[in-house]
């Protein structure tokens, strides 16, 4: 099964939402997901019911086209790759640290 659609937004005074789901969770297992995307039965990306994004680690990420970035997990770290194949690994900080030494406004850090 494949679901494809191409909505047209043509009213600048109306806030549009392309996809919306509102699950009423009266009782469900802790591992329940809002979104689960798989290829050949292997989950590649999911969003759990608390909003956490879970992605499969990649040992061979694809270089994105010009003007795009690729965000992927590898060796327990989150990486960003640009169209030139340059990789930046988001640094880890310890709990309670607001900003690592050398950081600047607008930097993104992962807190474990």
C-alpha positions in Angstrom: 0.0 0.0 0.0 1.2 3.5 -0.8 -0.4 6.7 0.2 0.6 9.7 -1.8 -1.0 13.2 -1.8 -0.2 16.7 -3.0 -2.2 19.3 -1.2 -2.3 22.9 -2.4 -2.2 25.7 0.0 -3.6 28.9 -1.5 -4.8 31.1 1.3 -2.2 33.2 3.1 -4.6 34.0 5.9 -5.1 30.3 6.9 -2.5 28.3 8.9 -2.2 25.0 7.1 -1.2 21.6 8.5 -0.3 18.8 6.0 -0.5 15.8 8.3 -2.2 15.7 11.7 -3.0 12.8 13.9 -4.5 13.0 17.4 -4.3 9.6 19.3 -6.4 9.4 22.4 -4.1 7.3 24.8 -6.4 5.9 27.5 -4.0 3.0 28.0 -1.3 1.7 25.8 2.1 -0.1 26.1 5.1 2.2 26.9 6.7 1.3 23.5 3.7 2.5 21.5 4.6 4.8 18.6 2.9 7.7 16.8 4.9 7.1 13.6 6.9 4.1 12.5 8.7 4.0 9.1 10.2 0.7 8.0 11.9 -0.8 5.0 11.7 -4.5 4.5 10.4 -4.9 8.0 13.2 -3.0 9.7 12.2 0.1 11.5 14.3 3.1 10.2 12.6 5.9 12.1 9.9 6.2 14.7 8.3 8.7 17.0 7.2 7.3 20.3 4.1 8.4 22.2 6.2 10.9 24.3 7.5 12.6 21.2 11.0 11.1 21.2 12.5 10.5 17.8 14.2 7.1 17.4 16.4 6.5 14.4 18.4 3.5 13.2 22.2 3.9 13.2 23.8 4.2 9.8 27.2 2.8 8.9 27.0 4.2 5.3 25.0 7.5 5.2 24.2 8.9 1.8 25.6 12.3 0.8 22.6 14.6 0.4 22.0 16.7 -2.7 23.2 20.3 -2.9 21.3 22.6 -0.5 20.3 19.8 1.8 21.8 18.1 4.9 21.6 14.5 6.2 21.1 13.8 9.9 22.0 10.3 11.0 23.1 8.3 14.0 26.4 6.4 14.0 28.3 4.9 17.0 25.8 6.4 19.4 26.3 9.9 18.2 24.1 12.2 16.1 25.9 13.5 12.9 25.1 16.1 10.3 26.5 15.7 6.7 26.4 18.4 4.0 26.3 17.9 0.3 30.1 18.0 0.1 30.2 15.0 2.4 31.6 16.9 5.3 30.5 15.5 8.7 29.9 17.3 11.9 29.2 15.3 15.0 27.1 17.0 17.6 29.1 17.0 20.9 27.8 15.3 24.0 27.5 17.3 27.2 26.9 16.1 30.7 23.7 16.5 32.6 23.3 20.0 34.1 25.8 21.7 31.8 24.2 24.6 30.0 26.8 25.1 27.3 30.2 23.5 26.7 33.4 25.6 26.7 33.9 27.1 23.3 30.2 27.0 22.5 28.4 30.0 21.0 24.8 31.2 20.7 22.9 29.1 18.3 25.0 25.9 18.7 23.1 22.6 19.1 24.2 20.1 21.7 23.0 16.7 22.7 22.5 16.1 26.4 22.8 12.5 27.7 
